[in-house]
Amino acid sequence: MNCTDRPILDTSAEVAIESLTNQHNLNLWNSLQQMLALTPTAAELLRKAYPSRLHPPTSRMPNLLRQFVESYAFASFFSESVYFPGEDPCIEHWLKNLADRIVEKAMEIVKLVEESGQERRPPFSLAHHGLTLEDIGDTARRKLNELIRNRLTIPAPAPKDDGSSGASDHDTDEINRRNRLLIDYKAATGDPPDYRIYNAKNSGIHKPQFYQWKNGKLPRKSETALNFERFLCDKKPPIPRKTR
């Protein structure tokens, strides 16, 4: 079986992917710029030059750095893979190639941010947080491997029933439409898990209805479905319900 590096997509899909990819690259660049900290040598020289001033050490935040990289990997993966035909025998090959491109781009952005920090006077660096370039690449790779496994193990849509809940609700196209809404929402809000979404006070849905909607059983024109899809389109982060 001969597979291309990626599927052949129509122009509208390529334009959408290009626009989102550029935005994700910019978001990662801006996030990493905020993580730059004085190099240890520069910080020590600053304390010696101005001993009367307080120069507390910059906090190390390796987990925040990992979170930025994971969010980038998640958003970049779904922005493109959502257009890949899932039934094609080349799907695994395409997803792995996509993951390789995302890791390569993430590490390129990290290198450029590091170079920009070193050019400052005094110099700044991401190394303060204790992660090497390889650590950052591994962080992106682990997230992408998880996403690939999930994509390849999604169960097939349920067959149509006798029509009691509306035949269109079980249509493959309708289920795919709902999956794309959810994927786009998660990509825009930092990949919250399902339980955070159906437990959010602003989502307008509870666990049973959420899975009915996700599996195509909740009628599209029901008030719950309409309100929930409006919430997804607004791309507002889930707000936890208050617990007693």
C-alpha positions in Angstrom: 0.0 0.0 0.0 1.5 3.3 -1.1 0.4 6.2 1.1 1.1 9.9 0.5 2.6 12.0 3.3 -0.9 13.5 3.9 -4.3 13.2 2.3 -5.3 15.3 -0.7 -7.7 17.9 0.7 -9.8 20.6 -1.0 -8.7 24.2 -1.1 -11.2 25.4 1.6 -9.8 22.8 4.0 -6.2 23.7 3.2 -7.0 27.4 3.8 -8.6 26.6 7.2 -5.6 24.5 8.2 -3.1 27.1 7.1 -4.9 29.8 9.1 -5.2 27.8 12.3 -1.7 26.5 12.1 -0.3 30.0 11.8 -2.4 31.0 14.8 -1.2 28.1 16.9 2.4 28.8 16.0 2.0 32.4 17.1 0.3 31.4 20.3 3.1 29.1 21.2 5.7 31.7 20.4 3.9 34.3 22.6 3.5 31.8 25.5 7.2 30.8 25.4 8.3 34.4 25.3 6.6 34.9 28.6 8.5 31.9 30.0 11.9 33.4 29.3 13.9 34.1 32.4 17.3 35.6 33.2 20.2 33.2 32.8 21.8 32.2 36.1 25.0 34.1 35.2 23.0 37.2 34.2 21.0 37.1 37.4 24.1 36.7 39.6 25.7 39.7 37.8 22.6 41.8 38.4 22.6 41.0 42.1 26.2 42.0 42.4 25.8 45.2 40.4 22.8 46.3 42.4 23.2 44.7 45.9 20.8 47.2 47.5 17.9 46.1 45.4 15.9 42.9 45.9 16.4 40.4 43.1 14.5 37.3 44.1 15.2 34.3 41.9 12.7 33.7 39.1 10.3 30.8 39.8 10.8 27.6 37.9 7.7 26.5 36.1 8.5 23.3 34.1 4.9 22.0 34.3 3.5 25.3 32.9 6.0 25.0 30.0 4.9 21.4 29.4 1.3 22.6 29.4 1.9 25.2 26.7 3.6 22.6 24.5 0.8 20.0 25.1 -1.8 22.6 24.3 0.0 23.5 21.1 0.3 19.8 20.1 -3.4 19.2 20.8 -4.6 22.2 18.9 -2.3 21.7 15.9 -3.2 18.0 15.7 -7.0 18.5 15.6 -6.9 21.5 13.4 -5.5 19.3 10.6 -6.5 15.8 11.4 -10.2 16.6 11.6 -10.1 16.8 7.8 -8.5 13.4 7.3 -10.9 10.7 6.0 -11.1 8.2 9.0 -12.0 5.2 6.9 -9.0 5.4 4.7 -6.4 2.6 5.2 -3.6 5.3 5.2 -5.1 7.1 8.2 -2.5 5.9 10.8 0.3 6.8 8.4 -1.1 10.3 7.9 -1.5 10.9 11.6 2.0 9.8 12.4 3.4 12.0 9.7 1.3 14.9 11.1 2.7 14.2 14.6 6.2 14.3 13.3 5.6 17.7 11.6 4.1 19.1 14.8 7.0 18.0 17.0 9.5 19.4 14.5 7.7 22.7 14.4 7.4 22.9 18.1 11.1 22.4 18.6 11.9 24.9 15.9 9.8 27.5 17.7 11.5 26.7 21.0 14.9 27.1 19.4 13.9 30.5 17.9 12.5 31.7 21.2 15.7 30.6 22.9 17.8 32.5 20.4 15.7 35.6 20.8 16.3 35.4 24.6 20.0 35.0 24.2 20.2 38.1 22.0 18.8 40.3 24.8 21.0 42.2 27.1 21.0 40.8 29.7 20.4 37.4 28.2 17.2 35.4 28.9 16.6 31.6 28.5 14.0 28.9 28.8 16.6 26.6 30.3 15.9 28.1 33.7 12.8 25.9 34.0 14.9 22.8 33.9 13.7 21.2 30.6 16.0 20.4 27.7 14.9 20.7 24.1 14.6 16.9 24.0 12.3 17.0 27.1 10.1 19.5 25.3 10.0 17.3 22.2 9.2 14.3 24.3 6.3 16.2 25.9 4.8 17.0 22.5 5.4 13.4 21.3 3.6 11.8 24.3 0.6 14.0 23.8 0.4 13.3 20.1 0.8 9.5 20.6 -2.2 9.7 23.0 -4.2 11.6 20.4 -3.4 9.2 17.7 -4.4 6.2 19.8 -7.7 7.9 20.7 -8.4 8.7 17.0 -7.7 5.1 15.9 -9.8 3.5 18.6 -13.0 5.7 18.3 -15.9 3.2 18.0 -17.9 3.2 14.8 -21.2 5.1 15.0 -24.2 3.2 16.2 -26.5 1.8 13.5 -29.8 3.4 12.8 -32.7 2.4 15.1 -36.4 2.1 14.2 -36.7 5.9 14.0 -38.2 6.5 17.4 -35.6 9.1 18.2 -35.3 10.4 14.7 -33.3 8.6 11.9 -31.2 11.6 11.2 -29.8 11.6 14.7 -28.0 8.3 14.0 -26.7 9.4 10.6 -22.9 9.2 10.4 -22.7 12.7 9.0 -24.6 14.1 12.0 -22.3 12.3 14.5 -19.2 13.5 12.6 -20.6 17.0 12.7 -21.1 16.8 16.5 -17.6 15.4 16.9 -16.1 18.2 15.0 -17.9 20.8 17.1 -16.5 19.1 20.2 -13.0 18.8 18.8 -13.0 22.5 17.7 -14.2 23.5 21.2 -11.5 21.5 23.0 -8.8 22.8 20.7 -9.8 26.4 21.5 -10.1 25.9 25.3 -7.1 23.9 26.3 -8.4 20.3 25.8 -10.8 20.0 28.8 -11.9 16.4 29.4 -15.5 15.5 28.8 -16.4 15.4 32.5 -15.4 19.1 32.9 -17.7 20.0 30.1 -20.8 18.2 31.2 -20.2 19.3 34.8 -19.8 22.9 33.8 -22.5 25.3 34.9 -22.3 27.2 31.7 -22.5 24.2 29.3 -26.3 23.7 29.8 -26.0 19.9 29.7 -25.6 17.0 32.1 -23.8 13.7 31.8 -26.6 11.6 30.3 -27.7 14.2 27.8 -24.0 14.9 26.9 -23.4 11.3 25.8 -26.8 11.1 24.1 -25.8 14.2 22.1 -22.3 12.8 21.4 -23.7 9.4 20.2 -26.3 11.1 18.0 -29.3 10.0 20.1 -30.3 13.5 21.4 -32.5 15.1 18.7 -30.6 18.0 16.9 -33.5 20.5 17.4 -34.1 19.7 21.1 -33.6 22.7 23.4 -30.7 20.9 25.2 -28.9 20.2 22.0 -29.3 23.7 20.6 -28.1 25.3 23.9 -25.1 23.0 24.2 -24.0 23.6 20.6 -24.3 27.3 21.1 -22.0 26.9 24.1 -19.5 24.9 22.0 -19.6 27.5 19.2 -19.0 30.4 21.7 -15.8 28.5 22.8 -16.1 29.7 26.4 -14.0 27.7 29.0 -16.1 25.4 31.2 -17.0 27.0 34.6 -17.2 24.4 37.4 -20.5 24.1 39.2 -20.3 25.0 42.9 -20.4 22.0 45.2 -21.9 22.0 48.6 
